[in-house]
Amino acid sequence: MSVHHQPREGASALSASLHSRHVSMIAIGGIIGAGLFVGSSTSIARVGPAVVVSYALAGLVVIMVMRMLSEMASQHPAAGSFTELVRIGLGERAGFVAGWLYWYFWVVVVAIEAIAAGGIINGWTGLPVWLVGTVFVAAMTGVNLLSARSYGEFEFWLSFIKVTAIIAFIAVTGLFAVGVTSPSGPTFGNLVNHGGFAPFGWGAALAGVTSVIFALCGAEIATVAAAEAKEPARVIAKITGSVALRIVLFYVLSIGLIVSVMPWSDVVPGHSPFAAAMNAMKIPHAADVMNAVVLVAVTSALNSGMYVTSRVLYVLADKGDAPRALVPLSRRAVPLRSTLVASGFAYVALACSVLSPEVVFSFLVNASGAIMIFVYMSVCIAQLAMRKRETAPAPIRMWLHPWGSLISFAAMGAVLVAMAFSPGARIELVSSLAVLALAYACSFIGRNRSGFPG
């Protein structure tokens, strides 16, 4: 298999070494990260038990976006990056902007996850956070430089550990909630006994979608990895059918059980609600167990971040939207230079976190806040445009066309409006808009192939 375009001189095709099990676990791993294990604490504290509704609504939006991507990817299974589907649907400039926004988002995620890993190791050993973060970035860069198969195998086992941990957590908390292991019988009263199911009103539950939707981003990585799978079309179809189950099982069910086995008001923002729930059930060493699971989760996210940034940059370069010097692949069919550039930017972001945490690094993080919403909205428009031009039905079809896409677009627009009126999120929206404007401006310079000599 080769990518959808003919490689230029000095470039070779990406490998076809990933199996279906790799891509499926990559999709799962893209969703399950520190955002679930730790970040969910803030959402629970702000919304109460009704946060389950927030996750369900946000999950529905992400499911719809994945269905749109699957429809487009089933027609162009070797696009190489899901942002290339935006290019096919909306044209060169849209592909340039979506590709660079997505690349920027994951470069920042790599730095954030490296810092999170450093924080955990620092708590165990006292080693400086920046030093540990640098080591983690270097290690994951090494894994990605070996081969796509190395990345896939490493990510498979990291994701397997995460999935096993969540399933075990759901089983243990489920038995406690129904009263099998609880000394006082069923504990579902916690859902309503502390100010009601929606203590801050249903408006807070709707507003909660604005924060939790970002935790659900990442499943789209699988459409990038599918370009290096042995049977990309079949793999994409399989992924589509399992996204809903993953979101419902891993997010909605686990969060619902947390607020069932303990009062939601006992959850402390910034501290793992999973550890708090295990403490409430008197499980020994709960904090250490969860720290180990979170470390696996952030390592997985860091590994995936390095992979996706290298592949997106490779495709941008091959399309003439980045320097062509980044196109050639190694003998193992790995975009060597694109991977090293992504790694270099991660090191720069890590340095900023030490040298200018309140200004430069704060801007980098804030500016990634709404980026995925912008990219997902472009997917909605691209799917509508591609469907309008189609000459034969796609193997996978978007549900409720065109209303499913239009409603999803409107829902994400509502998230942006909610961010504009939220003091805490407004700076993220403004910073993200600044990056969007910069990417759009750069598209007039670099969109043409002559803009990036190689």
C-alpha positions in Angstrom: 0.0 0.0 0.0 1.2 3.5 -0.6 -0.2 6.9 0.4 -2.8 8.5 -1.9 -0.2 10.6 -3.7 2.9 9.5 -5.6 6.0 10.1 -3.5 8.4 12.7 -4.9 12.1 12.2 -5.6 13.8 11.2 -2.4 10.6 10.1 -0.7 9.2 6.7 -0.3 5.8 5.4 0.7 4.8 5.1 4.4 4.8 1.5 5.6 1.7 -0.8 5.8 2.8 -2.5 9.0 0.0 -1.7 11.4 -2.6 -4.3 12.2 -6.2 -3.8 13.0 -5.5 -4.4 16.7 -2.9 -1.7 16.7 -5.2 1.0 15.1 -8.1 0.0 17.4 -6.0 0.5 20.5 -4.5 3.7 19.1 -8.1 5.0 18.8 -8.8 4.0 22.4 -5.5 5.4 23.6 -6.2 8.7 21.9 -9.2 9.2 24.1 -8.0 7.9 27.5 -5.5 10.2 29.0 -4.8 12.4 32.0 -8.0 14.3 31.0 -10.0 11.4 32.3 -8.0 10.2 35.2 -7.3 13.7 36.7 -8.9 16.5 34.6 -12.4 15.0 35.2 -12.1 16.2 38.8 -12.6 19.9 37.8 -15.7 19.0 35.8 -17.3 17.0 38.7 -16.6 19.9 41.1 -18.3 22.4 38.8 -21.3 20.4 37.7 -22.0 17.7 40.3 -23.4 14.3 39.4 -25.0 15.8 36.3 -21.5 15.8 34.8 -22.5 12.4 33.5 -24.9 14.3 31.1 -22.1 16.7 30.1 -19.9 13.7 29.1 -22.7 12.0 27.3 -23.5 15.1 25.2 -19.9 15.8 24.5 -19.4 12.2 23.6 -22.3 12.4 21.2 -20.7 15.3 19.3 -17.4 13.4 19.0 -19.2 10.3 17.8 -20.8 12.4 15.1 -17.5 13.9 14.0 -15.9 10.4 13.9 -18.8 9.2 11.8 -18.2 12.1 9.3 -14.5 11.3 9.2 -15.3 7.6 8.7 -17.5 8.4 5.7 -14.8 10.6 4.1 -12.0 8.2 5.0 -13.9 5.2 3.6 -13.7 7.0 0.2 -10.1 8.0 0.7 -8.6 5.4 3.1 -5.0 6.3 2.4 -5.2 10.1 2.8 -2.4 9.9 5.3 -3.9 12.4 7.8 -7.6 13.1 8.6 -6.8 16.8 8.0 -6.1 15.8 4.3 -9.8 14.9 4.2 -10.5 18.6 4.9 -8.3 19.5 2.0 -10.1 17.1 -0.3 -13.5 18.5 0.8 -12.7 22.2 1.0 -9.6 22.9 -1.0 -5.9 23.6 -0.5 -6.1 26.5 1.9 -8.5 24.7 4.2 -6.1 21.7 4.2 -3.1 24.0 5.0 -4.9 25.6 8.0 -6.4 22.4 9.4 -3.1 20.5 9.1 -1.0 23.1 10.8 -3.6 23.7 13.6 -3.7 20.0 14.3 0.0 19.8 14.3 0.3 22.7 16.7 -2.3 21.2 19.0 -0.4 17.9 19.4 3.0 19.5 19.7 1.6 21.4 22.8 0.0 18.2 24.1 3.4 16.4 23.9 4.9 19.1 26.1 2.0 19.1 28.5 2.1 15.3 28.9 5.8 15.3 29.3 5.4 17.8 32.2 2.7 15.6 33.7 5.0 12.6 33.6 7.7 14.7 35.1 5.4 15.7 37.9 4.6 12.1 38.8 8.2 11.0 38.8 9.2 14.1 40.7 6.8 13.1 43.5 8.5 9.7 43.7 12.1 10.7 43.3 12.5 14.4 43.6 14.1 14.7 40.1 13.4 18.0 38.3 10.2 18.0 36.3 11.9 19.5 33.2 14.6 16.8 33.3 12.2 13.9 33.5 10.0 15.5 30.8 13.0 15.8 28.5 13.9 12.2 29.0 10.4 11.1 28.2 10.3 13.1 25.0 13.6 11.6 24.0 12.4 8.1 24.8 9.2 8.4 22.8 11.1 10.0 19.9 13.3 7.0 19.9 10.3 4.6 19.8 8.8 6.5 16.9 12.1 6.6 14.9 12.3 2.8 15.0 9.3 2.1 12.8 5.5 2.5 12.6 5.2 -1.1 13.8 7.3 -0.2 16.9 5.0 2.7 17.7 1.9 0.6 17.1 3.1 -2.3 19.3 4.2 0.1 22.1 0.9 2.0 22.0 -1.0 -1.3 21.9 0.4 -2.4 25.2 0.2 1.0 26.9 -3.5 1.3 25.9 -4.1 -2.3 26.9 -2.9 -1.4 30.4 -5.2 1.7 30.5 -8.2 -0.2 29.3 -7.5 -3.0 31.8 -7.2 -0.5 34.7 -10.5 1.2 33.7 -12.4 -2.1 33.4 -11.1 -3.2 36.8 -12.1 0.2 38.3 -15.6 -0.1 36.8 -16.0 -3.7 38.1 -14.8 -2.7 41.7 -16.8 0.5 41.9 -19.9 -1.2 40.3 -19.9 -4.0 43.0 -19.5 -1.3 45.7 -22.3 0.9 44.3 -24.8 -1.9 44.1 -24.0 -2.9 47.7 -22.1 -6.2 47.2 -18.9 -4.9 48.8 -20.3 -1.8 50.5 -20.8 -2.2 54.3 -23.9 0.1 54.1 -25.6 -1.3 51.1 -26.2 0.4 47.7 -24.6 3.9 47.4 -26.6 5.4 44.6 -28.0 7.9 47.0 -24.9 9.9 46.5 -26.3 10.9 43.2 -29.0 13.0 44.8 -28.2 13.4 48.5 -25.8 16.3 48.2 -27.8 19.1 46.6 -29.6 17.0 44.0 -28.5 15.4 40.8 -27.8 18.8 39.2 -26.8 21.0 42.3 -25.8 23.9 40.0 -28.8 23.6 37.6 -29.0 22.1 34.2 -27.4 25.1 32.7 -24.2 24.1 34.4 -24.5 20.6 32.9 -24.7 22.1 29.5 -21.9 24.5 30.1 -19.8 21.6 31.3 -19.8 20.3 27.8 -17.3 23.1 26.9 -14.6 21.6 29.1 -15.3 17.9 28.8 -15.4 17.8 25.0 -11.6 18.5 25.0 -11.0 15.4 27.1 -12.7 13.3 24.4 -10.5 14.5 21.5 -8.0 12.0 20.2 -10.0 9.2 18.5 -9.2 10.8 15.2 -5.6 9.7 15.5 -6.8 6.3 14.3 -7.6 7.8 10.8 -4.0 9.0 10.6 -2.7 5.5 11.7 -5.1 3.8 9.3 -3.0 5.1 6.3 -0.2 2.7 7.6 -2.6 -0.2 8.2 -2.7 -3.3 6.0 -6.4 -2.9 5.2 -7.2 0.8 5.8 -10.9 0.8 4.6 -11.8 -2.2 6.8 -9.9 -0.8 9.8 -11.7 2.5 9.6 -15.1 0.8 9.4 -14.3 -1.2 12.5 -13.2 1.9 14.4 -16.5 3.7 13.6 -18.6 1.0 15.2 -16.6 1.0 18.5 -16.2 4.7 19.3 -19.7 5.0 20.9 -19.0 2.0 23.1 -15.7 3.3 24.2 -17.0 6.7 25.2 -20.1 5.3 27.0 -18.1 2.6 28.8 -14.9 4.4 29.7 -16.1 7.9 30.4 -19.8 8.0 31.2 -19.8 4.8 33.2 -16.6 5.4 35.1 -17.5 9.0 36.0 -21.1 7.9 36.9 -19.8 5.3 39.3 -17.4 7.8 40.9 -20.2 10.1 41.8 -22.3 7.1 43.0 -19.8 5.6 45.4 -18.8 9.0 47.1 -20.3 12.5 47.5 -19.4 14.6 44.5 -18.5 17.4 46.9 -15.6 15.4 48.2 -13.8 15.5 44.8 -10.9 18.0 44.9 -10.1 19.7 41.5 -6.7 18.8 40.3 -6.7 15.5 42.2 -7.7 12.2 40.7 -11.3 11.4 41.4 -10.5 7.8 40.6 -8.0 7.7 43.6 -10.6 9.5 45.7 -13.2 6.9 44.9 -10.8 4.1 45.8 -10.0 5.8 49.0 -13.7 6.1 49.8 -14.0 2.3 49.2 -11.0 1.8 51.6 -8.8 0.3 48.9 -5.2 0.5 50.1 -2.5 2.4 48.2 -5.1 4.0 46.0 -3.0 7.1 45.3 0.1 5.1 44.3 -2.0 2.8 42.0 -3.6 5.8 40.2 -0.3 7.6 39.9 1.1 4.6 38.1 -2.0 4.4 35.8 -1.8 8.1 35.1 1.9 7.7 34.2 1.0 5.0 31.7 -1.7 7.3 30.3 0.5 10.3 29.8 3.3 8.1 28.3 0.7 6.8 25.9 -0.5 10.3 25.0 3.1 11.4 24.6 3.8 8.4 22.3 0.7 9.1 20.2 1.5 12.8 20.1 5.0 12.2 18.6 3.5 9.8 16.1 0.7 12.1 14.8 2.8 15.3 14.7 5.4 13.5 12.5 2.8 12.1 10.1 0.8 15.3 9.8 4.0 17.3 9.1 5.1 14.7 6.6 1.9 15.0 4.7 2.0 18.8 4.8 5.5 18.7 3.4 4.5 16.3 0.7 1.7 18.6 -0.3 4.0 21.6 -0.4 2.6 23.2 2.7 5.8 22.6 4.7 9.5 22.5 3.6 10.0 19.6 1.2 13.2 18.7 3.0 10.8 17.0 5.5 9.4 14.6 2.9 12.1 11.8 2.6 11.6 8.8 4.8 14.2 6.6 6.5 14.9 3.0 5.3 12.2 1.9 7.8 9.6 4.1 6.1 9.6 6.6 9.0 9.4 10.3 8.4 12.7 10.9 10.2 13.0 14.6 9.8 9.4 15.3 10.6 9.7 13.3 13.8 12.9 15.2 14.8 11.2 18.6 14.1 8.2 17.7 16.2 10.6 16.5 19.0 12.5 19.8 18.7 9.4 21.9 19.1 8.4 19.8 22.2 11.8 20.6 23.7 11.3 24.3 23.0 7.9 24.2 24.7 9.4 22.4 27.7 12.1 25.1 27.9 9.4 27.7 27.8 7.6 26.0 30.7 10.8 26.6 32.8 12.0 29.9 31.5 8.7 31.7 30.9 5.9 29.6 32.5 3.5 32.6 33.0 3.9 34.2 29.6 5.1 32.1 26.7 4.2 28.6 27.9 0.8 29.9 29.3 0.1 31.3 25.8 1.1 28.1 24.1 -1.3 26.1 26.3 -4.2 28.6 26.1 -3.8 28.9 22.3 -4.5 25.1 22.0 -7.7 25.4 24.0 -10.2 25.8 21.1 -8.0 24.5 18.3 -9.7 21.1 18.1 -13.1 22.7 17.9 -12.0 24.7 14.9 -10.6 21.5 13.2 -13.7 19.5 14.0 -16.0 22.2 12.6 -14.0 22.2 9.4 -14.6 18.4 9.3 -18.4 19.1 9.4 -18.2 21.5 6.4 -15.9 19.2 4.5 -18.2 16.2 4.9 -21.2 18.2 3.6 -19.2 19.5 0.6 -17.8 16.0 -0.2 -21.3 14.4 0.0 -22.6 17.1 -2.3 -20.0 16.2 -5.0 -20.1 12.4 -4.6 -20.7 10.3 -7.7 -21.2 7.0 -5.8 -22.4 6.3 -2.2 -19.6 6.0 0.3 -19.2 2.5 2.0 -19.9 4.3 5.4 -22.6 6.9 5.5 -23.0 9.8 8.0 -26.2 9.5 10.1 -29.1 11.9 9.6 -27.5 13.7 6.6 -27.4 16.6 6.4 -28.9 17.4 9.8 -26.4 15.3 11.8 -23.5 17.4 10.5 -25.3 20.7 10.8 -26.4 20.1 14.4 -22.9 18.9 15.3 -21.5 22.1 13.8 -24.0 24.2 15.7 -23.3 22.4 18.9 -19.5 23.2 18.6 -20.3 26.7 17.7 -22.3 26.9 20.9 -19.3 25.7 22.8 -17.2 28.5 21.4 -19.9 31.0 22.4 -20.0 29.6 25.9 -16.2 30.0 26.1 -16.5 33.6 25.1 -18.9 34.3 28.0 -16.8 32.2 30.5 -14.1 34.3 32.2 -11.9 31.3 32.6 -12.2 30.1 29.1 -12.3 33.4 27.3 -8.5 33.7 27.2 -8.2 30.3 25.6 -10.7 31.2 22.9 -8.9 34.6 22.1 -5.5 32.9 22.1 -6.8 30.1 19.8 -8.4 32.6 17.5 -5.0 34.4 17.3 -3.3 31.1 16.2 -6.2 30.4 13.7 -5.6 33.9 12.2 -1.9 33.3 12.0 -2.4 30.0 10.2 -4.8 31.5 7.8 -2.4 34.4 7.1 0.5 31.9 6.5 -1.7 30.0 4.0 -1.2 32.9 1.6 2.5 32.4 1.8 3.0 28.7 2.1 -0.1 27.3 0.4 1.6 27.2 -3.0 4.4 24.7 -3.5 6.7 27.5 -4.3 6.2 28.9 -0.8 8.4 26.2 0.8 11.4 25.3 -1.3 13.1 22.1 -0.5 
